[in-house]
Amino acid sequence: MRYTLRQLEVFVAVAQNESVSRAARSLALSQSATSTALAELERQFDCRLLDRIGKRLKLNALGFQLLPKAVALLDRAEEVEELLRGQQGIGTLDVGATLTIGNYLATLLISDFMQRHPGSRVRLSVRNTRTIIESIRQHELDLGLIEGQCEEEDVITQPWVEDELAVFCSPRHPLATTGPVELDRLLREAWIMREQGSGTRLTLEQAARHRRGRFNILLELEHTEGIKRAVESGLGIGCVSRLALRDAFRRGSLVPIVTPELDLSRQFSFIWHRHKYLATGMREFLKLCRQMTEGVRRSDQIDLPQVP
């Protein structure tokens, strides 16, 4: 074999970071050692894998073909190493989750997973749907747990559990006691909205696409809890997953607004790269996710600890 796993590891790191210096830092190597490993790989096969464009190194056609195969081979190698160390081949798992899933489900899943597999290591990245999908495409994450749609050809999507958004307001808001509210009235209200690129924002906008009016957005926030606090203080109305609202609804600090004209149902999904090797750790984590939602129709029916 004319290449080494270290050479492939360096190639993957440079491809993901688009920089030799950043790749070196991520691998805890010197910049010269990183540059030498990449150059030696290209020299051995008389090829180029990356092109310099400005200050960045970008994959060329051959590099694009090699990247998923190199990532899969490194995943298998790590699984073998962990197995030889007596750790059942679980290894390291990089998980990306969108905000609702990351804040309310993923941390519980990871805690359970690490208790079942004490030698495992899990890194969690919580971002919006668009960012998670792009990280999967670039092989920066092993697995994504998303609440929006994914139509990328390079990404496999599997349904997990249904979810539903709810429009909500403060109990002191005029809409709190009016009964069902028409969409025209909703569009006139001040909205505390998630940012562009979030699955929550996309679901709400698609549900209202049959009307020509636009939402009156007072404030955009990236965090669900921030939206809840802003609405609770009376700044406007909001829309997030019922999963994130069930404790607030139970306490009465927020109240749902009935919106018969809006279909706010959606799907939580698993995503991974089409060329991704499903190592033992990834298969076990997916199994645990499915066990959490077994027999459950919707995310807010999952048995979770109550927040006082």
C-alpha positions as CSV (number, residue, x, y, z in Angstrom):
1,M,0.0,0.0,0.0
2,R,1.6,3.3,-1.1
3,Y,-0.3,5.6,1.2
4,T,-0.7,5.9,4.9
5,L,-3.7,6.6,7.2
6,R,-1.8,9.7,8.4
7,Q,-1.6,11.0,4.8
8,L,-5.4,10.5,4.4
9,E,-6.1,12.1,7.7
10,V,-4.0,15.2,6.7
11,F,-5.8,15.3,3.3
12,V,-9.2,15.2,5.0
13,A,-8.3,17.9,7.5
14,V,-6.9,20.2,4.8
15,A,-10.0,19.7,2.6
16,Q,-12.3,20.5,5.5
17,N,-10.4,23.5,6.8
18,E,-9.3,24.8,3.3
19,S,-6.0,25.7,4.9
20,V,-2.8,23.8,5.9
21,S,-2.2,25.9,9.0
22,R,-5.8,25.3,10.3
23,A,-5.6,21.6,9.4
24,A,-2.3,21.4,11.4
25,R,-3.9,22.9,14.5
26,S,-6.8,20.5,14.3
27,L,-4.5,17.5,14.1
28,A,-2.0,18.9,16.6
29,L,0.8,18.7,14.0
30,S,3.3,21.2,12.9
31,Q,2.5,23.1,9.7
32,S,5.6,21.7,8.0
33,A,4.6,18.1,8.9
34,T,1.1,18.6,7.6
35,S,2.3,20.2,4.4
36,T,4.9,17.4,3.9
37,A,2.3,14.6,4.4
38,L,-0.1,16.2,1.8
39,A,2.7,16.8,-0.7
40,E,4.0,13.2,-0.3
41,L,0.5,11.8,-1.0
42,E,0.2,13.8,-4.2
43,R,3.8,13.0,-5.2
44,Q,3.4,9.2,-4.7
45,F,0.5,9.2,-7.2
46,D,1.6,12.0,-9.4
47,C,-1.6,14.0,-8.9
48,R,-3.0,17.1,-7.4
49,L,-6.0,16.9,-5.0
50,L,-6.4,20.6,-4.1
51,D,-6.1,23.9,-6.0
52,R,-5.1,27.1,-4.4
53,I,-7.8,29.8,-5.0
54,G,-6.7,33.1,-3.3
55,K,-5.8,32.2,0.3
56,R,-7.8,29.0,0.3
57,L,-7.2,25.4,-0.8
58,K,-10.2,24.0,-2.7
59,L,-10.8,20.4,-3.7
60,N,-10.4,19.7,-7.4
61,A,-12.4,17.0,-9.2
62,L,-10.1,14.2,-8.1
63,G,-10.1,15.5,-4.5
64,F,-13.9,15.5,-4.5
65,Q,-14.0,11.9,-5.5
66,L,-11.4,10.9,-2.9
67,L,-12.8,12.8,0.1
68,P,-15.8,10.6,1.0
69,K,-13.7,7.4,0.4
70,A,-10.9,8.7,2.7
71,V,-13.4,9.7,5.4
72,A,-15.0,6.2,5.2
73,L,-11.6,4.5,5.4
74,L,-10.6,6.6,8.4
75,D,-13.9,5.8,10.2
76,R,-13.3,2.1,9.7
77,A,-9.7,2.4,10.9
78,E,-10.8,4.2,14.0
79,E,-13.4,1.4,14.6
80,V,-10.7,-1.2,14.3
81,E,-8.4,0.7,16.7
82,E,-11.1,1.0,19.3
83,L,-12.0,-2.6,19.0
84,L,-8.3,-3.7,19.5
85,R,-8.3,-1.4,22.6
86,G,-11.2,-3.4,24.0
87,Q,-13.8,-0.6,23.6
88,Q,-16.2,-2.4,21.3
89,G,-15.3,-0.3,18.3
90,I,-17.5,2.7,19.4
91,G,-14.9,5.4,19.0
92,T,-15.7,9.1,18.4
93,L,-19.0,10.4,17.1
94,D,-19.6,13.9,15.8
95,V,-23.3,14.7,16.0
96,G,-25.0,17.9,14.7
97,A,-28.4,18.8,15.9
98,T,-30.8,21.7,15.2
99,L,-31.7,23.9,18.1
100,T,-35.0,22.3,19.2
101,I,-33.5,18.8,19.0
102,G,-30.2,19.9,20.5
103,N,-31.6,21.7,23.5
104,Y,-34.4,19.2,24.4
105,L,-33.4,15.7,23.1
106,A,-29.8,15.4,22.0
107,T,-28.1,16.0,25.4
108,L,-30.3,13.4,27.0
109,L,-29.5,10.9,24.2
110,I,-25.8,11.6,24.5
111,S,-25.8,11.1,28.3
112,D,-27.6,7.8,27.9
113,F,-25.3,6.7,25.0
114,M,-22.1,7.5,27.0
115,Q,-23.5,5.6,30.0
116,R,-24.1,2.5,27.9
117,H,-20.7,2.9,26.1
118,P,-18.3,4.3,28.7
119,G,-15.3,4.4,26.3
120,S,-17.2,6.4,23.7
121,R,-16.6,10.1,22.9
122,V,-19.4,12.3,21.4
123,R,-19.1,15.9,20.2
124,L,-22.3,17.8,19.7
125,S,-22.7,20.8,17.5
126,V,-26.0,22.8,17.8
127,R,-26.7,24.9,14.7
128,N,-29.6,25.6,12.3
129,T,-30.8,23.2,9.7
130,R,-29.0,24.8,6.8
131,T,-25.6,24.7,8.6
132,I,-26.0,21.1,9.8
133,I,-26.8,20.0,6.2
134,E,-23.7,21.8,4.9
135,S,-21.5,20.2,7.6
136,I,-22.8,16.8,6.6
137,R,-22.0,17.5,2.9
138,Q,-18.5,18.6,3.9
139,H,-17.9,15.4,6.0
140,E,-17.5,17.6,9.1
141,L,-20.2,15.7,11.0
142,D,-21.0,12.0,11.1
143,L,-24.7,12.4,11.8
144,G,-27.3,15.2,11.7
145,L,-30.6,15.4,13.6
146,I,-32.6,18.1,11.8
147,E,-36.1,19.6,12.0
148,G,-36.2,21.0,8.4
149,Q,-36.2,19.6,4.9
150,C,-33.1,18.3,3.2
151,E,-33.0,17.8,-0.6
152,E,-29.3,17.4,-1.2
153,E,-28.4,14.5,-3.5
154,D,-25.3,13.7,-1.4
155,V,-27.3,13.4,1.8
156,I,-29.4,10.5,3.0
157,T,-32.5,11.4,5.0
158,Q,-34.5,9.1,7.2
159,P,-37.6,10.1,9.1
160,W,-37.4,10.0,12.9
161,V,-40.5,11.4,14.6
162,E,-43.2,13.9,13.8
163,D,-43.1,17.4,15.3
164,E,-45.6,20.2,15.4
165,L,-45.0,23.9,15.8
166,A,-47.3,26.1,17.9
167,V,-48.0,29.9,17.6
168,F,-48.0,31.3,21.2
169,C,-48.2,34.5,23.2
170,S,-48.1,35.9,26.7
171,P,-51.2,35.2,28.8
172,R,-51.5,39.1,28.9
173,H,-51.6,39.4,25.1
174,P,-54.9,40.3,23.5
175,L,-54.8,37.1,21.4
176,A,-54.5,34.9,24.5
177,T,-58.3,34.7,25.0
178,T,-59.8,35.3,21.5
179,G,-60.1,31.7,20.4
180,P,-59.1,30.7,16.8
181,V,-57.2,33.5,15.0
182,E,-57.3,34.0,11.3
183,L,-54.0,34.3,9.4
184,D,-54.7,37.9,8.3
185,R,-54.8,38.9,11.9
186,L,-51.6,37.0,12.7
187,L,-49.7,38.7,9.9
188,R,-50.5,42.1,11.5
189,E,-49.1,41.1,14.9
190,A,-45.4,41.8,15.9
191,W,-43.4,38.6,15.6
192,I,-40.4,37.2,17.4
193,M,-39.0,35.0,14.7
194,R,-36.2,32.5,14.2
195,E,-33.4,33.4,11.8
196,Q,-33.3,32.6,8.1
197,G,-32.0,29.1,7.5
198,S,-33.8,27.5,10.5
199,G,-36.2,24.7,10.0
200,T,-38.7,26.4,12.2
201,R,-38.8,29.6,10.2
202,L,-39.1,27.6,6.9
203,T,-42.0,25.5,8.2
204,L,-43.9,28.6,9.3
205,E,-43.3,30.5,6.1
206,Q,-44.4,27.5,4.0
207,A,-47.6,27.2,6.1
208,A,-48.5,30.8,5.3
209,R,-47.4,30.8,1.6
210,H,-51.0,30.8,0.3
211,R,-51.4,34.4,1.6
212,R,-49.8,37.4,0.0
213,G,-49.2,39.2,3.2
214,R,-45.8,39.1,5.0
215,F,-45.0,38.6,8.6
216,N,-44.4,41.7,10.6
217,I,-41.0,40.7,12.1
218,L,-40.0,42.8,15.1
219,L,-37.1,40.7,16.2
220,E,-35.0,37.7,14.9
221,L,-33.3,35.4,17.4
222,E,-31.3,32.3,16.9
223,H,-32.3,30.6,20.2
224,T,-35.6,29.1,21.1
225,E,-35.4,30.1,24.8
226,G,-34.7,33.7,23.8
227,I,-37.8,33.8,21.7
228,K,-39.9,32.4,24.6
229,R,-38.5,35.0,27.0
230,A,-39.2,37.8,24.5
231,V,-42.8,36.6,24.0
232,E,-43.3,36.1,27.7
233,S,-42.3,39.7,28.3
234,G,-45.0,40.9,25.8
235,L,-42.8,42.0,22.9
236,G,-44.9,40.0,20.4
237,I,-46.0,36.5,19.4
238,G,-43.8,33.6,18.3
239,C,-43.8,30.1,16.8
240,V,-41.6,27.2,17.9
241,S,-41.9,23.5,18.5
242,R,-44.6,22.2,21.0
243,L,-41.7,20.2,22.4
244,A,-40.0,23.4,23.5
245,L,-43.3,24.9,24.9
246,R,-44.9,22.1,26.8
247,D,-43.5,23.1,30.2
248,A,-44.4,26.7,29.7
249,F,-47.9,25.8,28.6
250,R,-48.2,23.6,31.7
251,R,-47.1,26.5,34.0
252,G,-49.3,29.0,32.1
253,S,-46.4,31.4,31.5
254,L,-47.2,31.1,27.8
255,V,-50.4,30.2,26.0
256,P,-51.1,28.6,22.6
257,I,-52.9,30.5,19.9
258,V,-55.3,28.3,17.8
259,T,-54.4,28.8,14.1
260,P,-56.8,26.7,12.0
261,E,-55.4,28.0,8.7
262,L,-51.8,27.0,9.4
263,D,-50.5,23.4,8.9
264,L,-47.5,23.5,11.3
265,S,-46.7,19.8,11.3
266,R,-43.2,18.7,10.2
267,Q,-40.7,15.8,10.6
268,F,-37.6,15.3,12.7
269,S,-35.1,13.4,10.6
270,F,-31.7,11.8,10.6
271,I,-29.2,12.7,7.9
272,W,-25.8,11.5,6.9
273,H,-23.6,11.7,3.8
274,R,-24.4,9.2,1.1
275,H,-20.8,7.8,1.2
276,K,-20.6,7.7,5.0
277,Y,-19.6,4.4,6.5
278,L,-22.0,3.7,9.4
279,A,-19.6,2.6,12.1
280,T,-20.7,0.8,15.2
281,G,-21.1,4.0,17.3
282,M,-23.3,5.6,14.7
283,R,-25.5,2.6,14.4
284,E,-25.8,2.3,18.2
285,F,-26.7,6.0,18.5
286,L,-29.4,5.8,15.8
287,K,-30.8,2.7,17.6
288,L,-31.0,4.7,20.9
289,C,-32.7,7.6,19.1
290,R,-35.4,5.3,17.8
291,Q,-35.8,3.7,21.2
292,M,-36.5,7.1,22.7
293,T,-39.4,7.7,20.3
294,E,-40.8,4.2,20.1
295,G,-44.6,4.2,20.4
296,V,-44.7,8.0,20.3
297,R,-46.7,9.8,17.6
298,R,-45.3,13.3,18.1
299,S,-42.2,14.9,19.8
300,D,-44.0,16.6,22.6
301,Q,-45.3,13.2,23.8
302,I,-41.8,11.9,24.5
303,D,-41.3,11.1,28.1
304,L,-38.8,13.8,29.3
305,P,-38.0,15.2,32.8
306,Q,-40.3,18.2,33.6
307,V,-38.8,21.6,34.1
308,P,-40.2,23.3,37.2
